[in-house]
Amino acid sequence: MDSHARPYRSMLYIPGSKVRALEKARGLPADAIIFDLEDAVAPAEKVRARETLAAALGEGGYGPRARIVRINGLDTDWGEEDARAAVAMGAEGILLPKVESAAMLDDLARITGEVPLWAMMETPLGMLHAEEIAAHPRLAGLVMGTNDLAKDLGARFRPDRMPMLGGLSLCLLAARAHGRIIVDGVYNAFKDEHGLRAEAEQGRDMGFDGKTLIHPAQLDVANTVFAPTQEEVDLARRQIAAFEEAQAAGEGVAVVDGRIVENLHVATARETLAKSAVIEALATE
């Protein structure tokens, strides 16, 4: 499935070293899985995790879920072999941690060839270079690493995430300027559904395509928040119908629910219907 046609409402991190978690992931309603060889794997387990993940992906069974492998940095002892192994595993995307320049993606692309690349945006320098990173021709999307960003900023946790809004916004601008997918960072308190929903709604309203998740219990919230509601689908249909009727009458705008509907609103409405249709189709696979 084309990376821009499929939804990325939920991207669930799964440790590449955990056989049971890899098995369970085959039945989870995640839009994408990030098979993690980096933070979730201890140094002594890195090589074994690579082998374990290769075996799991070789068995298949992950259905329509996007299969993205997060490798270790190329400046580590494991990064280059991770990258080569990810290609051999048939990964649909390779996620590089702590990307701070387009040159870092160039180095990865020389190893991975045509496989789409994803960039972890998690450092102040990465935020400042977001535009050049998003412009890289092999890049499919950006993934926010808000835990590392908060640490580097020296920021305190706030439910409104005010200390990080500058970095989040820079990455969003860069992603939209270059037509890339962009997915929000994780919410650490996986048992706090109310907090997760509030943060997911904030990310959705800012413009993110979805949210990265650390626990399967978070999937339902992310999938719901980042999907069009039935009210939004109904409104989109009415906007399109009203605009087409107005055009047939020789008028350039329509009015729906007391609001002007122009070309740009119709374009958004069509995107809403297309996204809803893809989500509905995925639910039946």
Backbone torsions as a table, in degrees:
resi	resn	phi	psi	omega
1	MET	NA	137.2	178.9
2	ASP	-60.0	138.2	-174.7
3	SER	-63.9	-24.0	-179.5
4	HIS	-91.6	-12.1	178.4
5	ALA	-89.2	-31.5	-176.3
6	ARG	-83.2	151.5	175.6
7	PRO	-81.1	154.6	174.6
8	TYR	-129.6	47.1	-179.4
9	ARG	-62.1	-39.5	-175.4
10	SER	-134.0	124.4	175.6
11	MET	-123.0	107.4	-172.5
12	LEU	-97.3	125.4	174.0
13	TYR	-74.6	130.8	175.6
14	ILE	-128.7	124.5	178.7
15	PRO	-62.1	131.0	179.9
16	GLY	-68.4	-11.3	-176.9
17	SER	-95.2	-8.9	-172.5
18	LYS	-100.5	102.5	-175.6
19	VAL	-60.4	-45.5	-178.4
20	ARG	-63.7	-40.3	178.8
21	ALA	-65.7	-38.7	178.2
22	LEU	-64.7	-37.4	177.9
23	GLU	-68.9	-45.5	-178.2
24	LYS	-62.8	-34.0	-176.4
25	ALA	-61.2	-23.4	-179.5
26	ARG	-63.5	-23.9	-177.4
27	GLY	-109.4	7.4	-177.5
28	LEU	-89.6	144.5	-177.1
29	PRO	-82.1	49.9	177.2
30	ALA	-90.7	141.2	174.8
31	ASP	-70.9	-32.5	-179.7
32	ALA	-147.1	151.3	175.6
33	ILE	-120.3	129.9	172.1
34	ILE	-99.5	103.8	177.6
35	PHE	-78.8	112.3	-166.8
36	ASP	-97.0	122.4	172.2
37	LEU	-106.4	-0.9	-174.8
38	GLU	-99.3	-102.7	-170.5
39	ASP	-59.1	-31.7	-175.0
40	ALA	-80.5	-1.5	-175.3
41	VAL	-123.6	126.5	178.9
42	ALA	-67.4	151.2	-178.6
43	PRO	-51.5	-40.5	-177.8
44	ALA	-69.0	-16.4	-176.8
45	GLU	-103.9	1.5	-171.6
46	LYS	-58.9	-48.9	-176.5
47	VAL	-67.5	-43.8	179.7
48	ARG	-63.9	-38.4	179.6
49	ALA	-61.4	-40.5	178.3
50	ARG	-59.9	-42.1	179.7
51	GLU	-69.9	-40.7	179.3
52	THR	-62.8	-43.7	-179.7
53	LEU	-67.1	-40.7	178.6
54	ALA	-59.3	-40.8	178.7
55	ALA	-65.3	-42.0	-178.9
56	ALA	-65.5	-45.5	-180.0
57	LEU	-69.1	-30.5	176.2
58	GLY	-65.1	-32.3	177.2
59	GLU	-73.0	-25.0	179.0
60	GLY	73.8	-157.0	178.2
61	GLY	92.7	9.3	-178.2
62	TYR	-92.1	3.5	171.8
63	GLY	56.3	-137.3	-175.4
64	PRO	-81.8	0.2	-178.3
65	ARG	-66.4	133.8	175.3
66	ALA	-66.4	131.9	-176.6
67	ARG	-106.6	104.5	-177.3
68	ILE	-117.5	131.7	-179.8
69	VAL	-106.8	122.3	173.2
70	ARG	-90.2	118.1	-178.9
71	ILE	-94.1	171.4	170.1
72	ASN	-78.0	158.5	-179.9
73	GLY	-59.2	150.7	-179.3
74	LEU	-69.2	-11.7	176.7
75	ASP	-89.4	7.7	177.6
76	THR	-103.9	175.0	179.4
77	ASP	-71.3	-15.5	-171.6
78	TRP	-111.5	-17.0	-169.2
79	GLY	-56.9	-49.8	-176.6
80	GLU	-63.9	-43.5	178.8
81	GLU	-67.8	-35.5	174.6
82	ASP	-58.6	-45.8	-177.1
83	ALA	-62.8	-45.5	179.0
84	ARG	-64.0	-40.9	-179.6
85	ALA	-66.4	-38.4	179.8
86	ALA	-61.9	-38.8	175.9
87	VAL	-63.6	-46.2	-179.2
88	ALA	-64.8	-29.2	179.0
89	MET	-73.7	-13.3	-176.3
90	GLY	81.8	28.0	177.7
91	ALA	-59.1	140.3	177.2
92	GLU	-81.3	-15.8	177.8
93	GLY	-160.0	152.6	178.5
94	ILE	-123.2	122.7	-175.1
95	LEU	-101.2	120.4	-178.7
96	LEU	-100.4	127.5	-179.5
97	PRO	-75.3	154.6	171.3
98	LYS	48.1	52.2	177.6
99	VAL	-75.6	129.9	-177.1
100	GLU	-127.2	-1.1	179.0
101	SER	-162.9	160.2	174.9
102	ALA	-65.7	-29.0	180.0
103	ALA	-61.6	-32.6	177.7
104	MET	-65.3	-36.1	176.2
105	LEU	-72.0	-34.1	174.7
106	ASP	-58.8	-44.8	-179.5
107	ASP	-61.3	-40.8	179.3
108	LEU	-69.5	-41.7	-177.7
109	ALA	-63.0	-29.5	177.8
110	ARG	-65.4	-23.0	178.4
111	ILE	-92.4	-39.4	-168.0
112	THR	-97.4	-9.1	176.5
113	GLY	65.4	-124.1	-172.8
114	GLU	-87.5	-2.3	-179.0
115	VAL	-65.0	130.6	179.0
116	PRO	-58.8	142.4	-179.3
117	LEU	-107.6	149.1	174.5
118	TRP	-125.3	146.0	-176.8
119	ALA	-117.7	125.7	170.2
120	MET	-76.7	123.8	179.2
121	MET	-106.6	102.4	-169.9
122	GLU	-146.6	12.9	178.0
123	THR	-132.6	156.3	176.7
124	PRO	-56.1	-40.4	179.8
125	LEU	-66.3	-36.5	175.6
126	GLY	-60.9	-41.4	178.0
127	MET	-60.4	-44.3	-176.9
128	LEU	-69.3	-22.4	179.2
129	HIS	-108.0	20.3	-175.3
130	ALA	-58.5	-37.3	-175.7
131	GLU	-65.8	-45.1	-179.2
132	GLU	-69.1	-32.3	177.5
133	ILE	-67.4	-47.1	-179.3
134	ALA	-64.2	-25.8	-178.7
135	ALA	-79.1	-8.9	-175.9
136	HIS	-60.6	131.8	-173.3
137	PRO	-64.7	-21.2	-179.1
138	ARG	-94.8	-3.8	-174.1
139	LEU	-77.7	132.6	173.8
140	ALA	-96.5	-38.3	-176.1
141	GLY	-167.5	168.8	178.1
142	LEU	-112.3	140.7	177.5
143	VAL	-123.4	122.3	-178.0
144	MET	-77.0	132.7	175.2
145	GLY	-109.3	79.3	-170.1
146	THR	-72.1	-26.3	177.5
147	ASN	-65.1	-48.7	179.3
148	ASP	-67.4	-37.1	179.1
149	LEU	-62.9	-44.9	179.0
150	ALA	-61.0	-40.2	179.2
151	LYS	-62.7	-46.9	-177.9
152	ASP	-67.6	-31.6	178.4
153	LEU	-76.2	-20.3	-171.6
154	GLY	71.8	27.5	-174.3
155	ALA	-84.7	149.1	173.1
156	ARG	-89.3	154.5	177.0
157	PHE	-71.2	130.4	172.6
158	ARG	-136.3	136.8	179.2
159	PRO	-57.3	-28.8	179.8
160	ASP	-85.7	-4.9	178.5
161	ARG	54.9	28.5	-177.5
162	MET	-53.8	-40.9	-178.9
163	PRO	-61.7	-22.0	-176.3
164	MET	-104.1	-1.8	-173.3
165	LEU	-63.2	-32.6	177.6
166	GLY	-61.6	-48.7	179.3
167	GLY	-65.4	-43.4	178.5
168	LEU	-59.1	-43.4	-177.3
169	SER	-68.5	-39.2	177.1
170	LEU	-59.2	-43.0	-179.4
171	CYS	-68.9	-38.7	176.6
172	LEU	-62.0	-44.9	178.5
173	LEU	-59.7	-44.3	-179.1
174	ALA	-64.8	-43.6	-179.7
175	ALA	-62.2	-46.0	-178.0
176	ARG	-70.3	-33.1	178.3
177	ALA	-62.8	-29.2	-175.7
178	HIS	-116.3	12.4	174.0
179	GLY	67.5	36.3	-179.2
180	ARG	-101.9	154.8	169.6
181	ILE	-69.6	145.1	173.8
182	ILE	-141.9	129.0	-174.0
183	VAL	-121.8	134.8	-176.0
184	ASP	-70.8	166.0	-178.5
185	GLY	-75.8	179.3	-174.7
186	VAL	-82.4	159.2	171.0
187	TYR	-112.2	116.9	-166.8
188	ASN	-73.2	-32.3	-176.0
189	ALA	-83.4	82.7	-168.9
190	PHE	-68.8	-13.7	176.7
191	LYS	-92.2	-5.5	-178.0
192	ASP	-95.0	84.8	-176.9
193	GLU	-66.5	-37.3	-179.8
194	HIS	-62.7	-46.4	179.3
195	GLY	-64.2	-41.0	178.1
196	LEU	-60.7	-45.5	-178.5
197	ARG	-62.5	-42.2	179.9
198	ALA	-62.8	-43.3	-179.2
199	GLU	-70.4	-37.9	177.4
200	ALA	-64.4	-40.9	178.7
201	GLU	-65.3	-37.1	175.7
202	GLN	-62.0	-46.3	179.3
203	GLY	-62.5	-42.9	177.5
204	ARG	-59.7	-46.2	-177.6
205	ASP	-67.7	-28.6	175.8
206	MET	-71.0	-30.8	179.3
207	GLY	127.2	3.1	179.0
208	PHE	-65.4	151.2	178.8
209	ASP	-80.0	-22.8	-177.7
210	GLY	-179.3	-165.1	-175.5
211	LYS	-137.0	141.0	171.3
212	THR	-80.5	146.7	-172.0
213	LEU	-132.1	151.2	-179.0
214	ILE	-110.3	-4.7	-176.5
215	HIS	-150.2	141.6	179.4
216	PRO	-57.6	-26.4	-179.8
217	ALA	-63.7	-15.5	-178.7
218	GLN	-90.0	-7.0	-172.7
219	LEU	-63.5	-46.7	-175.4
220	ASP	-59.7	-42.1	-179.7
221	VAL	-63.3	-48.9	-178.5
222	ALA	-63.4	-43.4	-179.2
223	ASN	-63.5	-35.4	179.6
224	THR	-74.4	-47.3	-175.4
225	VAL	-63.7	-39.7	-174.4
226	PHE	-93.2	9.0	174.8
227	ALA	-102.5	148.7	174.7
228	PRO	-62.1	137.7	175.3
229	THR	-77.3	165.2	177.7
230	GLN	-62.4	-35.6	177.5
231	GLU	-63.7	-39.8	178.8
232	GLU	-67.7	-37.7	177.7
233	VAL	-65.6	-45.0	179.3
234	ASP	-62.2	-43.0	178.4
235	LEU	-62.7	-42.5	179.1
236	ALA	-58.8	-43.5	179.5
237	ARG	-63.6	-42.2	-179.5
238	ARG	-67.9	-36.4	178.1
239	GLN	-64.5	-44.0	-179.9
240	ILE	-63.8	-46.3	-179.3
241	ALA	-61.8	-44.2	-179.0
242	ALA	-65.9	-39.2	-179.1
243	PHE	-68.2	-42.2	178.3
244	GLU	-63.7	-37.1	177.1
245	GLU	-65.9	-40.9	178.7
246	ALA	-64.5	-41.8	178.7
247	GLN	-62.8	-40.7	178.7
248	ALA	-61.9	-27.1	179.1
249	ALA	-90.9	5.9	178.0
250	GLY	82.6	17.5	-179.3
251	GLU	-106.5	151.8	-175.5
252	GLY	-93.6	-15.1	-179.6
253	VAL	-135.7	160.5	175.1
254	ALA	-126.3	172.8	176.8
255	VAL	-128.9	126.6	177.0
256	VAL	-131.2	125.1	-179.5
257	ASP	54.2	37.4	177.4
258	GLY	77.2	10.4	-179.2
259	ARG	-121.4	142.3	178.1
260	ILE	-66.4	138.3	175.0
261	VAL	-120.2	118.4	179.3
262	GLU	-117.4	-174.8	-179.8
263	ASN	-53.7	-43.9	-175.8
264	LEU	-65.3	-33.8	177.6
265	HIS	-69.8	-36.0	179.2
266	VAL	-68.2	-38.3	177.3
267	ALA	-61.0	-43.8	177.6
268	THR	-64.2	-39.6	179.5
269	ALA	-62.6	-41.6	179.3
270	ARG	-65.9	-37.7	176.7
271	GLU	-63.8	-39.1	178.4
272	THR	-61.8	-44.7	179.9
273	LEU	-66.9	-39.2	179.6
274	ALA	-65.1	-43.0	179.5
275	LYS	-64.1	-42.9	179.3
276	SER	-61.7	-39.4	-179.2
277	ALA	-66.7	-40.4	179.7
278	VAL	-66.4	-42.4	179.0
279	ILE	-61.8	-42.5	179.2
280	GLU	-63.1	-40.4	179.3
281	ALA	-66.1	-40.7	179.3
282	LEU	-62.6	-33.8	-177.8
283	ALA	-66.0	-20.2	-178.6
284	THR	-95.1	-7.5	-178.2
285	GLU	-86.2	NA	NA
